[in-house]
Amino acid sequence: QELISFTPRLPSWKMRSIKNLGAGIINKVILAFETAFWADVDMFGVVQEETEVRGLSYMFWNLHRCVGKPVLIALLAGKAARLPGERSDEDLVCVTMGKLQRLYPKSCPARPSEYRVTRWHSDE
């Protein structure tokens, strides 16, 4: 079913390409803290050592300015986006906190004050 039509009609090879476009899953580990211990930037990333889980908490969004509370969102993409279906929230938070502790060894707390893990692939 074509929900969008083009005038003039696109060649069939372009229509197939558009039809085959997909959007992957991106899950999130949302972490709230008592105070912000990270740099005052909109986002920051981590270079992964293991290519198999390259997308595991590789990018952090800083929501502190947006919501007025010290909150970070860590992204899980690629193969790592399916990990919430295989691992517990606590395990994913622990791995994510380990990355933050390596980035901010003197100021990162051991645990967040609150957390939430999304599971978009299973609609949780």
DAWO-V642091 format. One record per pair of residues at least 12 apart in sequence whose ideal C-beta (glycine too) atoms are under 10 Angstrom apart, sorted by the first residue. I is the first residue (numbers start at 1). J is the second residue. D is the distance in whole Angstrom. If there is no record, write none. Layout:
i = (I:I)
j = (J:J)
d = (D:D)
This chain:
i = (2:2:2:4:6:24:24:24:24:24:24:25:25:25:25:25:25:25:25:25:25:25:25:25:25:25:26:26:26:26:26:26:26:26:26:26:26:27:27:27:27:27:27:27:27:27:27:27:27:27:27:27:27:27:27:27:28:28:28:28:28:28:28:28:28:28:28:28:28:28:28:28:29:29:29:29:29:29:29:29:29:29:29:29:29:29:29:29:29:29:29:29:29:30:30:30:30:30:30:30:30:30:30:30:30:30:30:31:31:31:31:31:31:31:31:31:31:31:31:31:31:31:31:31:31:31:31:32:32:32:32:32:32:32:32:32:32:32:33:33:33:33:33:33:33:33:33:33:33:33:33:34:34:34:34:34:35:35:35:35:35:36:36:36:36:36:36:36:36:36:37:37:37:37:37:37:37:37:37:38:38:38:38:38:38:38:38:38:38:39:39:39:40:40:40:41:41:41:42:42:42:42:42:42:42:43:43:43:43:43:43:43:44:44:44:44:44:44:44:45:45:45:45:45:45:45:46:46:46:46:46:46:46:46:46:48:48:50:51:52:52:52:53:53:53:53:53:53:54:54:54:54:55:55:55:55:55:55:55:55:55:56:56:56:56:56:56:56:56:56:56:56:56:56:56:57:57:57:57:57:57:57:57:57:57:57:57:57:57:57:57:58:58:58:58:58:58:58:59:59:59:59:59:60:60:60:60:60:60:60:60:61:61:61:69:69:70:70:71:71:71:71:72:72:72:72:73:73:74:74:74:74:74:74:74:74:74:76:76:76:76:76:76:80:80:81:81:81:81:82:82:82:83:83:83:84:84:84:84:84:84:84:85:85:85:85:87:88:89:89:89:89:90:90:90:91:92:92:93:93:93:93:93:94:94:96:96:96:97:97:97:97:97:100)
j = (15:18:19:18:18:55:77:78:79:81:121:55:76:77:78:79:80:81:82:84:85:118:119:120:121:122:55:59:75:76:77:78:80:81:118:120:121:55:74:75:76:77:80:81:82:83:84:85:92:117:118:119:120:121:122:124:57:61:72:73:74:75:76:77:81:84:92:116:117:118:119:120:56:57:60:72:73:74:75:76:83:84:89:92:93:95:96:97:112:115:116:117:118:61:63:71:72:73:74:93:96:112:114:115:116:117:118:57:60:63:70:71:72:73:74:93:96:97:100:109:111:112:113:114:115:116:117:63:67:69:70:71:72:112:113:114:115:116:64:69:70:71:72:100:108:109:111:112:113:114:115:69:70:109:112:113:64:70:107:109:113:62:63:64:65:69:70:71:72:107:70:72:100:103:104:106:107:108:109:60:62:64:70:72:100:103:104:107:108:62:103:104:62:64:65:60:62:65:60:61:62:63:64:65:66:59:60:61:62:72:73:75:59:60:61:62:72:100:103:57:58:59:60:75:99:103:58:59:60:74:96:99:100:102:103:80:99:80:79:78:79:80:76:78:79:80:83:95:77:78:79:80:75:76:77:78:79:80:81:82:83:74:75:76:77:78:79:80:81:83:87:92:95:96:99:72:73:74:75:76:77:80:83:92:93:95:96:97:98:99:100:74:75:76:77:78:80:99:73:74:75:76:77:72:73:74:75:96:99:100:103:73:74:75:113:114:112:113:112:113:114:115:96:100:112:115:116:118:92:93:95:96:97:99:100:115:117:92:95:96:117:118:120:92:95:118:119:120:121:119:121:122:95:117:119:117:118:119:120:121:122:124:119:121:122:124:117:117:115:116:117:119:111:115:117:117:115:117:111:112:115:116:117:110:111:112:115:117:109:110:111:112:115:112)
d = (8:9:9:8:9:9:7:7:10:7:10:10:8:8:9:10:10:4:7:9:10:10:9:5:5:10:8:10:6:7:5:9:10:6:9:7:10:9:9:8:4:8:8:5:8:8:5:9:9:7:5:6:6:7:10:10:9:9:10:5:7:6:7:10:9:9:10:8:7:5:10:9:9:6:9:9:7:4:8:7:10:9:8:5:6:9:5:9:9:7:8:5:8:9:9:7:8:5:8:10:10:9:8:6:4:7:8:10:9:10:9:7:5:8:7:7:7:8:8:10:9:4:9:8:5:8:10:9:9:6:7:5:8:6:5:4:7:9:9:9:4:7:8:10:9:6:9:5:6:9:10:10:7:7:9:5:10:6:9:9:10:8:10:5:10:9:4:9:9:9:8:10:8:10:5:9:4:6:7:7:7:8:9:7:7:8:6:8:8:8:9:9:8:8:8:9:6:10:10:7:6:9:10:8:9:6:6:5:6:9:9:9:8:5:9:7:9:10:8:10:6:5:7:9:10:10:6:8:8:9:10:5:9:8:7:9:9:10:10:10:7:9:9:8:7:5:7:9:8:6:8:7:7:6:4:4:7:4:6:10:9:9:9:6:9:9:9:4:9:7:10:8:7:8:8:10:10:4:7:7:10:8:10:8:10:6:4:9:9:5:8:8:6:8:7:9:8:9:9:7:5:9:8:5:7:5:8:9:8:8:9:4:8:7:10:10:9:9:9:10:9:10:9:8:8:10:10:9:9:9:9:5:9:8:8:10:10:8:10:9:9:8:10:9:10:10:10:8:7:9:6:10:9:9:10:5:7:5:8:8:8:8:6:6:6:9:9:9:7:8:4:9:10:9:9:10:9:5:8:7:5:9:7:10:9:9:9:9:8:7:7:7:9:9)
